[in-house]
């Protein structure tokens, strides 16, 4: 039973650490809650539909899609498939060994 709880604790800590790094990601100045794929989808949709005004961006079930659309209206020349740090949208970013906040 102790092994089960130890494993559960380890998985929880690793999951939380992954979520913390995801929260540090941004797309067009908007915080991403996961891998920025929703933002990229909204941006690409706005580009395909030639959206010029953020009031034309759909509001609905996905805040990240809406924010991605707004990001397009604010900067239609950015790389649509990358977050603000150049990481591919839709792919998780694992913290590197150099990312040590205790330095």
Buried (B, 14 or more C-beta within 10 A) or exposed (E): EEEEEEEEEEEEEEEEEBEEEBEEBBBBEBBBBBBBBBBBBBBBBBBEEEBEEBEEBBEEEBBBBBBBBBBBBEEBEBEBBBBBEEBBBBEEBEEEEEEEEEE
